[in-house]
């Protein structure tokens, strides 16, 4: 294993124990590409938020954040060309993009999601929240599908659905930490129905209402997890197993947030290792079902789900 791949593996192990567990189930080449793609996504997210491997977020100076995003965009565009920057993260990203022919649209859409954070975008409705979830996670699902050899639009939509489900779960788990940094992704109209505003989310007396809103958003996430399940039959057996395992682990985070009630944010919600092993084995059974003589209906309707615009290009140019 060369240093670029090894560095990427170390990044995913330290930055996401949930995805790291699932990624071990991929075939070797897919696994290494997943590591390298994750390393770039994690690095970009950390640079924007001033974090280390997803931890320690604090409110950032908008001007400085814009400068960092402009630099990330320049380096990312360079890495998608023929002469990547001399940096392990962007060397890894270059390999993934070239190996799997990932269109520039998708990495740039992820960076546009980070621009939403820098701009202090307000999420007035569920549609606003879902758009954000697509840009920062759904598009990662699309790129991961391409790593696994998928190109047809119906399956890419299912992959985006899985990423959206992941992000909605993350929003629910991290709502207090995010709000403390000035970011509230819960739909403002849902908060208003509970007599709350984005500014009052962190108030101790608001917790019961916030938890009700979170439970509604977790209900919404279930629709995206259900849709994603139907895309597994487009994958090879090992990849389907890995994705089914990741789906199960992230859904379990949401279930724990729901079950813990207003105490859900007293400490970070995690899935214990023993539970991850169980969910990985359950993912094995699910992947076996998708390759059975009568597989799941991949063409089932996605009516009512947020769908990425086809051929969309990012609106921002990320310049200072």
N, C-alpha and C positions, 0 to 999 in steps of 0.2 A: 504494500500500500504506500503510495507516494505521499509526500508531505501535504500537498493540497487537499487530498482526500482525507488524510488523517486529521488535519486541522478542522475540516468540516464535520467529521464524525465527533470530535471533541466538543464542538459548538452545540450540536444537537443534543448530546448527552447532558450538557450543563444547562442548556436553555429550555428544553422541553422534554421532561421525562415521559410524558404521555406519547408524543409523536415518536420519540426515540424507541420506545417499546414496540410500537407498531412497525416502524421502519426496518427493524431486524428481520421481519418476515418477508420482505421483498427479495426477489432474485438479486444476485450480487451487483450487476450493472445498474439495475433500477435503484437498489439501495444506495449505491455510491452517488448516483445523480440526485437522489432525494436529499442526501446529506449536503451536497454542494448547493442545491437550490435553497435549502433551509438556511444555510450559512449566510447567503446573500440577503435573504429576507430578514433574518434576525439582525444582521449588521445594520441594514438600512433603518429598521425600526429603532434600534438602540441609538444610532447617531441622531435621529430626529428627537428622541425623547431624553437624551442624555442619560441612558440607562446602561447597565451591564448585564447582558443576557436576559433582558426582560425585567430586571428588578431595579428599584430605586428611582422611579419616575417622579419628576418634580416640575412645576410650572417653568417653562422655558421662555426666554426672550424671543419674541416673534421675529425680530429682524435677524437675530443670530440663527434661528431655526430655518429661516428662508435661505440664508447663505449656505447652511449645511445641506438643505434639500437641493439647491442649485448644484452644489459640488457632487452630491450623490447622483444626480441626473446626468451630469457630464461624464462621470466615471462609468455609469451604467451604459450610456450610449456608446462610450468607447469600448466597453467590454463586449457589446453586441456586434462590434466591428471585427476587423482582422488583427488589431494590435491592442490586446487588453492591457490595463494598467498593471504595473509590477507590484501586485498585492495578492496574497493568497485568496482572499474573498472574491475579488473580481476575476482572478484567474479561474477559480472554480465556477463562477457564474458563466464566464465565457465558454467553458467546456460544455456546460449543460445546454446553453442556448444553441451552440453549434452542433452538438451531438444529436439533439432532438428537434432542431429546426423550429425553435419557439419564436413566434412573431414578436416584433418589438412592442406591439400594442399592449401586451399583457404585463410585462415588467413596468411599463410607463403608467399603466392604470393603477398598479400597486402604489407607485410613487404619488399618483394623484390622490389616493386615499390618505397618504401622509399630509398632503397639502390641505386636505379638509381639516385635519387636526390643527395645523398651523394657522389656518384662517379662522379658527374658532367657530366652525360651522355649527349652527343650531339644528337640532333634529326635532322638528315640530310634529312629524307624523311617522307612522310605521314605515311608509315608503322611503322617507329620508334615512331612517336607521338601516333599512335593507340595502339601500344604495351604498351606504358606507361599508356595510358588512361585505358586500360584493367586492368593493375596491381594495379592502385590506385583507380579505381572506378568500372570498369566492374566486378571485382571479388566481390565487395560489393553487386552488383546486384544479382550475383549468390547466395551469402549467404542469402540475403533477400528472394530470391525465395524459398530457403530451409526452411526458417522460415515460409513461407506461404504454405509449404507442397509440393512443386514442386520437382521432381526428374528426369524427363525425359530430355534428352540432348537437344532436339530441343527447349524446353521452356527455359532451362538454357542459351542457346545461345541468345535467345531474351532478357533475363534478363541482360546478359552481354552487349548487344547492348544498353540497356537503360543507364546503368552506363557509357558506353563509350560516349554516347550522352551528358550526364550530364557533364562529364569531359571536353569534347571539348568545351562546353559552358563556363565552368569555366575558361579554358585556355584563351578564347577570352575576357572574362570579366576582368580577372586579369593580362593580359599580361604585363602591365607596372609595376605593383607591383612585379610580379615574376621576370621580367628582372632586376629590381633594386636590387634584391637579388641574381642575377647571374644565373637565370634560365629562359631559353627561350625554350618553347615547340613547337613553330611554326616551321613547316618544313623548314630547312635551304635552300633547293632548291627552295621553294616557295618565300622565302625572297630574294634569289639571283635574281629571275626573276623580282623583283621590284628594283633591284640595292641596296639591303640592306644585312646586315649580322646580326647574333645574337647580335653582340656587338653594333650595331647602332640602335637597336629597340627603345631605350629610347630617342634618339635625337629628339627634337621637329620637325625638318624638315622631319623626317621619318614617321610622323604620318599618312599621307595620304596613303603611301605604306603599312604600317602596317595594316591599316584598310581594305585595299583591300585583304590582305592575310587573315585577320580575317574573312571577309565575305566569302571567299572561304572555310575556315574551318567550318564556320557555315552551309554552304551548305552541307558539308560532314556530319555534325552532323544530319541534317535532315534525311539522309538515315538510320541512326541508330535509331532515334526516330520513323520513320515509321515502321521499323522492330519490335521494341519493342511493338508497338501497337498490333501486331498480336499475342503476347503471353498472352494478358490479359484474353482470354477465358479459360485458364488453371487455373485461380484463382477463389476463391469464390467471391461473389458479392462485399462485403465490401472491400476486398483486391484489387480487380480490380479497384474499385472507388478510393482508396488511391493512387494507382500507376498511374492511369490516371490523377489524380490531380497533382501529383508530376511532371509527364511528361509535363503537360501544363504549370506549373509555371516555370520550368527550360527553356523550349523552349521560353517562353516570355522574359526571361533575354536576351537570344541571339537576339531576335527580337529588343529589346531596344538598345543593343549594335550596331546592324546594323543601326538602324534608327538614332542614335545620332552621327554617323560619327566620325570625329576626336575628338569630345568632349566627346566621350564615357568614357574616362578614367580620366576626370577632377574630378569625384567623383565616388564612388562605385555604380554600377548599381543595383537597387533593384526593386522588384515588389510591388507596394502599396497594403495594406491590402484589399482594396475594389476590386482590380483586382484579388487578390488571391481567394477571395470568389467567384467571377465570374468563375474563372478557375476551382475551386472545383466543382461548379454546372455543369460546362461543362463536367468535368470528370465523374459526375454522369450519364449524358446522354451517354457518351462513354461506360461506364461500362454496362449500360442497353443494349446497342447495342451488346456487346460481348456475352450476355446471351440470345439473341433473337433466335427464331427458326432457322434462317439462320445466324450463327455467322461468324465472320471474319475467313479467311482461315489461320489458324496457321501454316500450312505446306508450305506456299508460299516461294518461293526461297529467299535465303539470298546471292545470287551470288554477288561477288565483295566485301562483307563485311569482315572485319577482324574477324577471328574465333579463340577462345582460343584452344590451343592444348589439346587433350584429354589425361588425365593421366600424364600431365606435373608435375614435381616436381621442386621447386625452385633451382636455381644453386648456390646461395650463402648460406654460413653457418653463416654469420654475426658474425664472431669472430674478435677480435682485434689483 
